[in-house]
Amino acid sequence: MSTATPLVQGAPALSPRGLPAPARTLVMGVVNVTPDSFSDGGRWCEPWEAVAHGLALVGQGADILDVGGESTRPGAARPSVEEELRRVVPVVRELAAAGVPVSVDTMRAEVAAAAIEAGAGLVNDVSGGLADPEMLPLVARAGTPYVLMHWRGHSAGMQANAVYDDVVTDVVDALRLRVEAALLAGLSRDRLIVDPGLGFAKNPDHNWQLLGRIQEVMGLGHPVLVGAARKSFLGELLADPVTGSPRPAELRDAATAAVSVLAAMQGAWCVRVHDVAATADAVRVAARWGREAESPVFGAGRGGLQIH
């Protein structure tokens, strides 16, 4: 694996074979084709609505669109395979036909396969291959880049598993095992991206610890995706000082952009967000700032991904 100059002390400097590094951290725009996602469920349920929303996000600066048909908010019930396919595939097909780089957000190999056939160039699996034993072999055969996230069970009961000795060490160790499983299944090392899974079987303190020590996740030697957008740990941080009520999800975008720019400054490959415009501006500012800093290129998207 080729390397470049580290961006900050201890940061990974990745430019894996087959994944050209962009000039900055990428922005992944979320397209939820679901009735029950935590911040925008029901807004883009019809395929034409989801496609129009995705194209609007591209206009705001999204580099990749992440299309998902299953809510992963805590407590969410799973749709049937048939329903997930109905939600996702037409949207992927239309966006890909428009020339947009598309990721499919799914834990099911059957959905991933259909989305790849429809034009998806990236599989974003929040279970890291644990939810469906056919996922890793499917992605290996397809040769598709793959996001492997830290996961401890489905949404209905995952928060009961938010128990760690040291959350960063435990997450890094678990991700390392999943990377090994992916490689054994035949995935190419230069097609793997890792995600620490903010909000998945993690309490607010766990999320902040992972962000504060994100360099340890990057130490695995793979590009890192950070997905903090509008999550409840931001709502708790920004709670009303009088009532103690968490900041509503739709009012967490400024905080999300702050996390995005800090992740970019640490060398994140990509940040996943609902409100693209502010984060797209933020990562561009970070990249330009970094060109003048002693350490080169904030968020050079180490191991940046080329998808079609």
N, C-alpha and C positions, 0 to 999 in steps of 0.2 A: 504494500500500500504506500503510495507516495504521500509526502507530507509537505506542509508549507510552514512558514514562520508562525509560531503561536501568537494569538492575539493578545492575551494577557498571561501573566505568570500562571503556569499550570494548566492553561487551556489546551484542548486538543487542537491540532492543526491538520485537518483531514481534507484530502482531495482524492477519494477512492477512485480506483480505475473504473471507468464507465459512468461516473457521475461528475460531470464538469461543475466546478464551483462557481456560483454566480457572484456578483460583486457585492452582495449584501444578503442579509437574512430574508428568506421568502415569506410571503403572507398567504396563508390558506384561508379562504373564505368559506364559511359554513353555510350549507344549503340543506336544512332539515325538512324532509318531506314527511313530516310526522304530525299527528294531532296533539302530542303530549310532551314535546321537548320542553325543558324547564323555562326557557326564556322566549321562545318564538313558536312554540307548538301550535299548529293549526293555521299559521299565516301563509304557508306555501304548500298546502296539501295537494292541490291540483297540479298536474305536470306543467301546464303552461305558466302557472304562477311561479313554480319553482325555477323554471328555465328563465323567466323574465327577471326574477330576483338574482339568480346566478350571474346573468349578463350585466345586471346593474353593479354587482360586486366587482366584476372584472373592470367595469368602467371606473370604479373607485380605486383600483390598483391591486386587486387580488391576482396573484400569480398562479394559484391552483384553486379549484373549487372542490370541496369535500362534500359529496352527496350521501346522505344517510337516511334510511327508512325505519330505523329503530331508535327510540329514545333510550338513552343510558343514564337519565337522571336517577338519583336514589329512589328506589321503590317502584320504578316503572315496570310494567308487564311487557312481555315480548310479543310482537306480532307473529302471525304464522309466516312460514317461508313464502307462501303464495302472496300474502299481503305485502311483505317486504319487497318481493320482486316487482309487484304491481306499482309500488311507490317509486322505486329507484330506477329501474331500467329505462323507462321512457325519458327520464330527465337526463341520465347519463348520455343516452344516445343523442339527444338534441344538443346538449352542450358540447359534446365531442365533435359533432358534425359542424358546429359553429367555430371549431378550431380552438376550443378552450381546453387547457390541461385539466383533467378530471381525476379525482380520487374517489373511490367508493369506500364509505365508512360502514363496514359490516363485519360480523363475527362468523358468518356462514359462508362456507366454500361454494355452495350452489349460487348464492347471490353474487359472490365475487366473480365466479366464472361467467355468469350472465353479463355482469357489468364490464368485465374485460372484453368480452365479445362485442359489447355495445360501444366500446371505445375508451373505457377507463384505463389510465396509465399508471395507477398507483392503488394499492390496497391498504387501507388504514384499518387495522384490526385491533380494537381496544382490548381483546382478550389475549393477544400475543400468541394465537394458535391454540389456546387451551379450551375454548368453547366448542370447537369443531375439529376433530382429529384429521379431517380431510383438507383443512385450510393450508397447512404448510406444504404438503405434497402438490396441491393445486397451484399455489403461487410458484413453487419451484419449477413445475412443468411450464408454466406460462412465462417465466423469466421476468415477472413484473416486480418492480420495486415494492417494498413491503414495510409498513410501519408496525412495529412490534411494541405494544404498550404493557406496562405493569398492571396486573389484574388479579383480583382475588374473589372472583365470583360475580354472578349476574346482579343486575341493579336491585332486584327485589330484596336481597339480603346482604349486599356488599358492605354496608357501613358497620355491620356487626364484626367484620373482619379487620377493622381499623386498629389493630393491636400490633405493636412492633417493639423490638428491643431498641434498635436505632433505625429510624425509618429510612434514612439515606442508605446506610449499609445494607439493610434488608432489601430495599428496592433494587439497588445495584446488583446484589447477589442474585436476586430473582431474575432480573433482566439478563444477566450473564448466562444463566441456565437456559433461558428461552432462546437466546442467540445461538447457543450450542445446539439446541434442538432444531432450530431453523437450518443451521449448517448441515446437520446430519440428515435432514430431509431433502437436502440438495439445493437450498437457496444459495445464491452467490453472496459472498461477504460484502461486495461492493454494491449490493442492492438492498441492504438492511438499514433501517432507520429505527431509533429507539425513542420511546416516550415514557417519562416517569409516571404518567397517569395521575395528574393532579385531580383531586376530588373523587377518585375511585378508591373506595375503602381507605380513605384518609380524612382525618379531621383537619381543621384549619391550621393548627400548629404543624402537623405533618407537611402540609403543602408549603408553608413558609420555609420549613427546614430544607425541603427539596430544592426550592428556588435558591435559597441562600448557599446551598452546596451543590449547585448544578454542575460545577466542574467535575464532581465525582461521577456523575452520570456520563458526562462527556469522556471521562477516562476510560469508558468501555471501548472507545475507538470507533464509534459510529456517529453519523449525523444525528442530532437530537431535535425532536419536535416538542414544542412547549404549547400546551393547550390550557390556558388559564381563563379564557374568555367568560366574563360575567359570572364566574363561579361563586359559590356561597361564601368561601373564605374571604373574598373581596367585599361581599355584602356585609359580613360580620365586622371587618376592619372599618368600614364606612358607616356603621350603624348610627342611627339618630342619637345624638348625645342626650336627648331628653327622654325619649321613650325606650331607647335600646333596640328599636326595630331595625333589622338589617336593611341596608340600602336595596331597593328593588332591582331586579336583574337588569332591566332596561336602562338603569341609571348607573351602571358599572363600567361603561365603555371607556371613560377617561382613565380609570384605574387599570383597565385591561391594557390600554395603550402604554401606560407606565410600565407594566410588567413586560410588555412586548419589547420596549426599547431597552430595558435592562437585560432581558434575555438576549437580544441582539448584541449588546455590548459584551456579553459573555461568550458569544460565538454560536448561538443557536442556529441550526440550519433553517428552521421554519417556525413560525408562530401561527396558531389556529385561532381565528377570531370571527365574531358575528358582524361587528361594525368595522368594515375594512378601511375606510378612508383615513381615520386618525392613525391607525397602526401603520398603514402604508407610508404615510408621511413620516412617522416616527422612525421606522427602520431606515428610511432614506437619509434622514438627518443623522442617525447613528453612523451609517456608513461613511457619509461625507466628513463628519467629525473625526472618525477613525483614520481617515487618510492624512489628517494633519497631526494625529497623535503620535507619541513615541512608539506605541505598539500599533502595527498596521491593521487597518480594516476591521472596524467593529462589525461583528456579525457577517463575516464573509460567507456564511452559509456553508461552513466546512463540510465537505462531502456533498455539495449541492447537487440536486437531482434533476436530471433531464427526463421529462416524461412527454409523451406524445398523445 
